[in-house]
Amino acid sequence: ATSAAVISAVISAPEVSASDGPASDEGPPEERYAARARVLSARAQHLSRQGDGPGFVALRVELALAAELAGNDAEVETHARGALAVDGAVAFAHGALLRLHDRRQARGQGSAEGMREALHHLEALAAATAAEAARADLLAERARRLAELGSEPDAVVAAWERALAASARHGAALWGLDALLCAAATPAAKRRRAGHLARMAEAFLPEPRFAAWLLVERGHLLEDEGDAEGAADAFGRALSLDPGVGPVREACLRHASRRRHGPLLVQLLLEEAGLERDAPRAARLELEAARIAHLRLGDAARARSILEQAARRAPTDAAIDARVLDELVASYEAAAEWTAARAARRARLAYVHDEAERALELAAMA
């Protein structure tokens, strides 16, 4: 109904005289826009006398557009504010005034009052926008400007949250809120950031390695807060997203080591050994896992099984292979498995070069 009224009002406006300078397709753009503005101004005056609100607003919007194209900022402000005085929800008028503020800001003519008014225009534009992505963009821009204005952190956090409520995967809003929580560096901010990192990881699941590192950061924050179970869950989820050899697995290993979680350490070391293409490093990882299983878990049988697996990798590195056989000999003899111990000693002879030591080794085998 409003559109019909606007169209009817514009059509019924009187013709302007030639002295009013009707719009022409010829001449420089500024002259064409100025001529168009004169035509529209005459119609606006007629509608104003008639008290036609919708038609008057429509012409004010056209005048603001013509003035903006002609580069006449003063006229833009006059007509945009005139439209808003009749109808405060005219999106184009809010957008024109926002662009006017940005131009003044770029020229160094901005003010704190202007920045606060820009926030109002962004709010109005977001309310008038139906598209989810566009509304999230506007709300994120509002949050950014709110932070730039030096507003209270809680108000800025709430603004970023509104943008994320409009679009949970909005990149600017996700990173904007993360930067704000990082800068706060308070216990409450750290706890909130830990939750936010989980949301970020969810948003970036199409990039699993990146999402995994976000979960590693979350794990570190939860660990600092004393939430061992939450940290373990974060590190575990990170490893499920990036299970290969690399920084995520290294972070998980360090976490398990700090917690003195022997079974998890053994599991992680053996998994990494299975993934490792470098044979000497794989054997060293298995040697380390076997020592943890023996010394920390007291599981000698499992330690022997792991050492046997490492021994089957030989030849890798002489020092590592010899150390594996040392551990195997000690383990077999402690379990009174003499035949296996003798076979391990015989294999170890290849790494014994001193004649006296070789004599002792042969005596032990005998």
N, C-alpha and C positions, 0 to 999 in steps of 0.2 A: 504493500500500500504506500509506503514511504517512497519507494522508487517511482511509482506511478505519479505521485504528487510532484516529485522533483522534475520528472520529464515534462509533465503538464505545465509546470511553472516556467520552465525554461522555454518551452515552445510558445507559451502565451506572452512572453516578454515582448515589449514593443521593438520594432526595428530601430536601429541607431542611424543617425544621419551620416553622411559622407564625412562631415567634419570630425566625427568621432574616430575616424581612421579604422575602417573595418579590416579584419585580418586578411593578409595576403600571403600567397606562397612565394612571393618574390622578395628580394632584399636579404640583408644579413639576418641571422637568427635572432639577435637581440631586438631588431626592429619588428620582426614578425611577432615575437612574444609580447612586445610593448603594445603593438596594435591589438593583439588578442586581449590583452589586459584591459584596454580602453572599452572594447566591446562588452566584456564581461562586467566591468564596473558599472556601465550604464544599466545593464540588466539587473545587477545586484541592487542598485538604487531603486529601481522600479519594484522589485520584489520586497525590499525593505519597507516601502510605502504601503504595499499591500498586506504586510504582516505575514508573508509566506515563509514559515520557518524552514521546512525541508528544502525548498528551492533556494532560499537564501544561503543555507549551509553548502549546498552543492556548488553554487557559484563561488562562494568564498574558497572552497577547496580548489576549484579551477583557477581562481586568481592566484592562490598561493603557489600552485604548480607553475603557472606562467611566470610568476615573479622569480621562482627558484631557477627556472630555465634561463631567465634573463639575467640572473646573478644579482638580483635586487633583494638583499637580505632584509632590509627594513620593511618592504612590502610583504615578504614572506611572513615575517612575524606578525604584521598587522592582520593579514587575512587569516592566517592559521589560528591566531587567538580569537579573531572574530567568529570563526566557525565553532571553536570550542566553547565560546560564550553561549552559543545557542544549543549545542549538543556536545557534551563533554566526552563522548565516546567515539569521536571521529578519528579513526586510526591514521588516516593520511595526515591530518593536522598534527597529531602527536609525532609522527615520523618526521614531518617537515621541521618542527621545532627542535627535535633531537639532532637532526643533521645540521641545523643552524648553530646549535650549541657546539657541535664538534668542529665546525668551521671556525668558530670564534676561538675555541680551545687551541686549534692548530696555529692560529695567528697570535697566540699568547694573550688573548683577550678574555679568557675564561675566568670564572669566579666560583667560589664554594657554593654560592646560591644557585648558580647555573648548573653545577654538578648535581645538586639536590633535585633541581627541576628535571634534569635528564633522567634521574632515577624514576621520577613520577611518569615521564613519558614512556620509559621502558616497561614499567608496570602496566600502563594502559595498553600498550601494543601487545604485550603478552596475553592480557585478558581478551583482546580482540582476535587473537590468532588461534585458529582451530587445529592447524597442523602440529603434531607433537614435536617433531624435530625443530621446527621454526620457533615454537614457544620455548623449548629448552634453550635454544640459542639466545633468545632475548633475556631469559631469566639468568643464564650464565653471565651474559654481558652486564646485567644489573648487579650481580654479585661481585663481579670484578671491579666495577666502578664504586660499589659500596666499600670494598676493601681499600681502593685507592683514596677514597674520601677520609679514611682513618676511622671508620665506624667501629663500634664495639665488636670484639671477636665473635661473641655469641650471635649477634645480628648477621654477621657475614656468614658464619656457619649455617645459620638458618636459611640464608639466601642461596647458598650452594646446594643445600638439601632440597630446596624447592625446585631447582633446576634438575636435580637427579630424580626427583619425584615425577617430573615431566618426561624424562628419558634416562633410564637407569644406566645406560652405556654412553652417556654424553662425555666425550673425552675431556673437554675443557673443564667441565664441572668436576669430574673425578680428580683431575690433576690440581685444579684450583683448591679444592677442599683439602687434598693431601698436603699441598704446600702450606696451607694455613695451619693445619694441625702439626706439621713438622716445626714450624716457626714458634708455635706456642710452647712446646717442650715442657709442659706440666704433666704430672701424673695422670690427670683426667684426660688431657689431650692425647697422651700416649695410649691410654685405654681406648679412647674413641678412634684413634688412628688404626689400632689393631683391628677393630671391627670394620673400618673403612677399607683396609687392605684386603680383607676377605671379599668385600663387595667389588673391589677393583679386579681382583683375580677372577672372579666370576664373569665380569664384563669382558676380560681379555682372554677367556678360554680359547677362542680361535687361534691365539698365539700361545701355545702351551708352555714354551720355555720362559716366556716373559711372565706369564701368570704364575709359574712355579717360583720364580724369584720374588714376586710380590708376596707369596705365601712364606718364603724364607724370611723376608723382612718381618712379616706378621709373627712368625715363630720367635724371632729374636726379641720383639717387643713383649710378647707374652712371657717369655723366659725371664726378662728383666723384671716383670711384674710379679714373678713367683708363681705363675700359672703353668706348672710343668705339664699337666695333661693337655691343656690347650696348645702349648708349644709343640708337644709331640704330635698332636693331630695335624697342626699346620705343616710341620716338616714332613710328615708322612704323606699328606696330600701333595705337597710340592714334589716329592720324589715320584709319586705316581704319575705326575704330569711330565716330569723330565727324568726318566729312570737311568739315563746313560751316565758315563763317567764325565764328571765336570764339577762346577762350583756348587750346584745344588746338592749333589751327593756328598761333597766335602763338608758342606754346612750341616748336613744331617749326621755325618760321622762325628763332627765336633760336638754337636748337641748331645749325641748318645754318650760321648766320652765325658762331657761335663756332668751328665746325670749319673755317670758310672753304671750305665745300663749294659752289663756284660752280654746278655743274650742278643740284644739289638746290635751291639758292636760286631759280634761274630757274624750275625746275619748280613749286615751291611758290607763287611769286609769280604765275605765269601761271594756275595752278589757282584761286587766290583771286580773281584778276581775272575769271575766267569765272563765279565764284559771286557776285561782288559786284553788288548791284543799284544802287549809287550810281555813276553814270557817271564823275564826276570822280575818285573814289577808284580805280575800275577802271583809268582811264587813267594815274593816277599809279603804280599797281602795275606796269603794263606798261612805263612809262618806266623805272622802277627795274630791272626785269628786263632791259630792253634795254641799259642801261648796264653791268650786271654781265656780260652776254653779250659786250659789246664790250671793256670794260676789263680784266675778270678772265679771261675765257675766250678772248679774241682772236677771237671768231666774229662778224665784221662782218656777214656775210650774214644770220645769224639775228637779230642786233640790228636790222637794217633791216626784216626781216619783222615783228618785234614792234612796231617804231615805226609801221609802216604800219597794223597792227591798231589801235594806240592812236589814230592820226590819224583812222581811220574812225569813231571814237566822237564826234568833234567835231560840234556845240559842247558842251563840258562846262564847264570852268573856263578862263577866258581865259589865265591864267598857265600852266596845265598844257598847254593846246593849243598855245600859243606855244612852250613849251619842247620839246614833241614835234617841232614843225616845225623848230626850230633844229637838233635832233639829226639829223632826216631830211636837211636840206640838207647838213650836214657829211658825213654818211655817203654820200649820193649823189655828192657832188663828189669824195670820197676814192676812190670806185669809178669815177669818170669817167662816171657816168650822167647826162649833162647835161640831157637832156630831162626826166627825173624831178626833177632838182635845180631846174630852172626852174619846174616845176609846184608844187613845194614852196615856192619863194620867192614865187610868185604867191599861194598860200594864206596865206603869212605876212604879206603886205601888210595883211591885215585887222587885224593886231595892231600895226602900225607907224603911229604917229600924228605923230611928229616929221617935219617937211618935209624936213630934211636927210637923215635916215635913209631916208625913202622914196625920195629921189633916188638914194642909194647903192644901194638895193635894186633900183631900176629899171635902173640902170647895169649891175649884176651880171647881171640877167636878159638885158639886151641883149647 
